[in-house]
């Protein structure tokens, strides 16, 4: 594959846990007299969509048509996320739940280094999640691919039903998994754990053969078409029935890995929506992930950046 495809025909629905990533940037020039901690004088702040909202933003930046379904609190952070999605051309349905606060991750950055992260989060209520499931069913007809972005915040309590409904409607389902119980992802098209997430579920491996055996066993137990393991500096490996495809990592300056998994699953989904072969899909997803780790914080990859990476790779 030498040219970036036109993703405008790709229709993707992202469902999962959204969050607001807040960054406070400042200068550290002294240690506090009250405790042995740095004093950060905050000079500017930034707010970016995180979690499933960052996945949706990555799909949109590739040129795909994307919808987002999630739950937020009836608060300022929820309203900021809604506005950010509208500005990004994303058809977002963020159901407000008055009983919760929108998940916010506050990162304090001094001299381009993360010094502290503070998380604010609560689990959504049952009624709102039921309403979300009903809307999910209605929106299925208008999409090609569904991404279920699980951050373990409670927004995907009905994930098993969502996978069944989507597959019954003939849609491909990609899951970014969390936690130790993967049985809830049974029947998805593909799941995309990173190395440490997979290790939590299948235990350690000593070599490639053992990794392949464990990955294939998990894939077959969960009745998945494929299992994609993202492996940081080792690139990524896709396990399908009877075969494994590997993509090496591209040598580059790694600045920040947060959000790289969002970029990988978004690119993979856009390729699958167009019916691209697995090999091409993971090749492009790998390149996109490589671009985004060179940026600070949750970020997206533009079509121009991905085209340039594709051209450089071809040479």
C-alpha positions in Angstrom: 0.0 0.0 0.0 1.6 3.3 -1.2 -1.2 5.7 -1.0 -3.5 6.7 1.9 -7.1 5.7 1.1 -10.0 8.1 1.1 -11.8 7.4 4.4 -14.9 9.6 3.7 -17.0 6.5 3.0 -16.1 4.8 6.3 -18.9 5.1 8.9 -17.8 4.3 12.5 -19.6 4.3 15.8 -17.5 4.7 18.9 -19.0 3.6 22.2 -17.3 3.7 25.6 -15.9 5.7 28.5 -15.2 9.3 27.6 -13.0 11.6 29.7 -11.6 15.1 29.7 -7.8 15.3 29.7 -6.8 18.5 31.4 -3.2 19.6 31.3 -1.6 22.3 33.5 1.8 23.4 32.1 4.2 25.3 34.3 7.6 26.0 35.4 9.4 24.4 38.3 12.0 26.5 39.9 12.0 25.5 43.6 11.1 22.9 46.1 8.2 23.6 48.5 9.1 24.6 52.1 6.1 22.6 53.3 7.1 19.1 51.9 9.8 17.7 49.6 7.8 18.4 46.4 8.3 20.7 43.5 6.4 23.9 43.3 4.8 24.3 39.8 3.8 27.8 38.8 1.1 27.1 36.2 1.4 29.2 33.1 -1.2 27.7 30.8 -3.8 25.0 30.7 -5.2 22.8 27.9 -8.2 20.6 27.6 -8.4 17.6 25.2 -10.9 14.9 24.7 -9.7 11.6 26.2 -10.7 7.9 26.2 -13.4 7.0 23.7 -13.7 10.7 22.8 -10.0 10.7 21.7 -10.7 7.5 19.6 -13.6 9.3 17.9 -11.4 12.4 17.3 -8.7 10.1 15.7 -11.3 8.6 13.4 -12.5 12.1 12.3 -9.0 13.3 11.7 -8.5 10.5 9.2 -11.6 11.8 7.3 -14.0 9.0 8.5 -17.7 9.8 9.4 -17.9 9.1 13.1 -20.5 8.9 15.8 -19.9 8.7 19.5 -22.1 7.3 22.3 -21.3 7.8 25.9 -22.3 9.0 29.3 -21.1 12.3 31.0 -22.0 14.1 34.2 -24.2 17.1 34.1 -21.2 19.4 34.6 -18.7 21.7 33.0 -16.4 18.9 31.9 -19.3 17.2 30.1 -20.3 20.4 28.3 -16.7 21.0 27.3 -16.5 17.5 25.8 -19.8 18.0 23.9 -18.5 21.2 22.4 -15.2 19.7 21.5 -17.0 16.8 19.7 -19.3 19.3 17.8 -16.2 21.3 16.7 -14.6 18.1 15.5 -17.6 17.2 13.3 -18.4 14.2 15.4 -22.1 13.2 15.8 -21.8 12.7 19.6 -24.6 11.6 21.9 -23.3 12.2 25.4 -26.1 11.2 27.7 -26.0 13.3 30.9 -26.2 11.5 34.2 -26.9 14.0 37.1 -25.7 11.4 39.6 -22.1 11.3 38.4 -19.1 13.6 37.6 -17.6 13.4 34.2 -14.2 11.6 34.4 -11.4 14.1 34.4 -7.7 13.3 34.3 -5.6 16.3 35.4 -2.0 16.1 34.5 0.6 18.6 35.9 3.5 19.1 33.4 6.7 20.9 34.3 9.6 21.2 31.8 7.9 18.8 29.4 7.6 16.1 32.1 4.6 14.8 33.8 4.9 15.4 37.6 1.5 14.4 38.8 -1.8 13.0 37.6 -5.1 13.4 39.5 -8.2 11.4 38.5 -11.8 12.4 39.2 -14.3 9.6 38.3 -17.7 7.9 39.3 -19.6 5.0 37.8 -22.7 5.9 35.7 -26.2 4.8 36.9 -28.2 1.8 35.5 -31.0 3.9 33.9 -28.6 6.0 31.8 -26.8 2.8 30.6 -30.1 1.2 29.6 -31.0 4.3 27.5 -27.5 4.1 26.0 -28.1 0.5 24.9 -31.4 1.5 23.3 -29.8 4.3 21.3 -26.9 1.9 20.3 -29.5 -0.4 18.7 -31.0 2.5 16.7 -27.6 3.8 15.5 -26.3 0.4 14.3 -28.0 0.5 10.9 -26.1 3.6 9.8 -22.5 2.4 10.4 -20.0 -0.2 9.1 -17.8 -0.7 12.1 -18.3 -0.3 15.9 -15.4 0.5 18.3 -16.0 -0.4 21.9 -13.5 1.6 24.0 -13.4 0.1 27.5 -11.5 2.2 30.0 -13.0 0.3 33.0 -15.0 3.4 34.1 -18.4 1.5 34.0 -19.8 3.0 30.8 -19.8 -0.4 29.0 -21.8 -2.5 31.5 -23.8 -3.9 28.5 -20.9 -4.7 26.3 -21.9 -8.3 25.8 -25.3 -7.2 24.4 -23.7 -4.6 22.2 -21.3 -7.1 20.6 -24.2 -9.5 20.0 -26.5 -6.8 18.5 -23.7 -5.5 16.3 -22.6 -8.9 15.0 -26.2 -9.9 14.3 -26.5 -6.7 12.2 -23.4 -7.8 10.3 -21.2 -5.1 11.7 -17.5 -5.5 12.5 -16.7 -4.9 16.2 -13.3 -3.8 17.5 -12.7 -3.8 21.3 -10.0 -2.0 23.3 -10.1 -4.2 26.4 -9.5 -3.5 30.1 -9.2 -5.7 33.2 -8.7 -9.4 33.7 -12.0 -10.8 32.5 -12.1 -10.9 28.7 -15.1 -13.3 28.5 -17.4 -10.2 28.1 -15.7 -9.5 24.8 -16.7 -12.9 23.3 -17.7 -12.8 19.7 -16.0 -9.5 18.8 -14.2 -9.3 15.5 -10.9 -8.2 17.0 -9.6 -7.0 20.4 -6.5 -4.9 20.8 -4.7 -5.4 24.1 -1.3 -4.0 24.7 1.5 -6.2 26.0 0.9 -5.6 29.7 -2.9 -5.9 29.4 -2.5 -9.3 27.6 0.0 -10.5 30.2 -2.6 -9.8 33.0 -5.0 -12.2 31.2 -2.8 -15.0 29.8 0.3 -14.8 32.1 3.9 -14.4 31.1 5.6 -15.8 28.0 9.2 -16.6 27.5 9.5 -16.5 23.7 7.6 -15.7 20.4 6.2 -19.3 20.1 4.8 -19.2 23.6 3.2 -15.8 23.0 1.7 -17.0 19.8 0.3 -20.2 21.5 -1.3 -18.1 24.3 -2.7 -15.5 22.0 -4.2 -18.1 19.6 -5.7 -20.0 22.5 -7.3 -16.8 23.9 -8.5 -15.9 20.4 -10.2 -19.2 19.9 -11.7 -19.3 23.4 -13.3 -15.9 22.8 -14.4 -16.8 19.3 -12.6 -13.7 17.8 -11.6 -13.4 14.1 -8.4 -11.8 15.3 -6.3 -10.7 18.3 -4.0 -7.7 17.8 -1.3 -7.2 20.5 0.4 -3.8 20.5 4.0 -4.3 21.8 5.6 -0.8 22.1 9.2 -1.1 20.8 8.4 -4.6 19.4 5.8 -3.2 17.0 2.5 -5.2 16.9 1.4 -8.7 16.1 -2.0 -9.9 14.7 -3.1 -13.4 15.4 -5.7 -15.0 13.1 -6.8 -18.6 12.6 -3.6 -20.4 11.5 -1.5 -17.3 10.9 0.4 -14.4 12.6 1.2 -11.1 11.0 4.0 -8.9 12.6 4.7 -5.2 12.1 8.0 -4.0 13.4 8.1 -0.6 15.3 9.6 2.3 13.4 12.6 3.8 15.1 11.7 7.2 16.4 11.8 9.5 19.3 9.1 8.4 21.8 7.7 11.3 23.6 4.5 10.1 25.2 2.7 6.8 24.7 -0.6 8.0 26.3 -3.4 7.7 23.7 -1.4 5.7 21.2 -3.8 2.8 21.5 -6.7 5.1 20.6 -4.9 6.1 17.4 -4.1 2.4 16.5 -7.7 1.2 17.0 -9.2 4.2 15.1 -6.9 3.6 12.1 -7.6 -0.1 12.1 -11.4 0.6 12.2 -11.2 3.1 9.3 -9.4 0.5 7.2 -11.8 -2.3 8.2 -14.8 -0.1 7.3 -13.3 0.1 3.7 -12.9 -3.7 3.6 -9.0 -3.4 3.5 -7.0 -6.7 4.0 -5.7 -7.3 7.6 -2.1 -6.8 6.5 -2.7 -3.3 5.0 -4.9 -2.4 8.0 -2.3 -3.2 10.7 0.5 -1.7 8.6 -1.2 1.7 8.5 -2.3 1.4 12.2 1.3 0.7 13.1 2.5 3.8 11.2 -0.2 6.0 12.8 0.7 4.8 16.3 4.4 5.6 15.5 3.5 9.2 14.6 1.4 9.9 17.7 4.0 8.6 20.3 6.1 11.6 19.1 3.6 14.0 20.5 2.8 15.1 24.1 -0.4 13.8 25.6 -3.5 12.5 23.9 -3.2 13.5 20.3 -4.4 12.7 16.8 -2.7 11.9 13.4 -3.6 14.1 10.5 -3.9 12.7 6.9 -0.8 14.7 5.9 1.3 13.2 8.7 0.1 9.7 7.9 0.7 10.2 4.1 4.2 11.4 4.9 4.9 8.4 7.2 3.6 6.1 4.4 5.8 7.7 1.8 8.9 7.5 4.1 8.1 3.8 4.9 7.9 3.0 1.2 11.4 4.4 0.7 
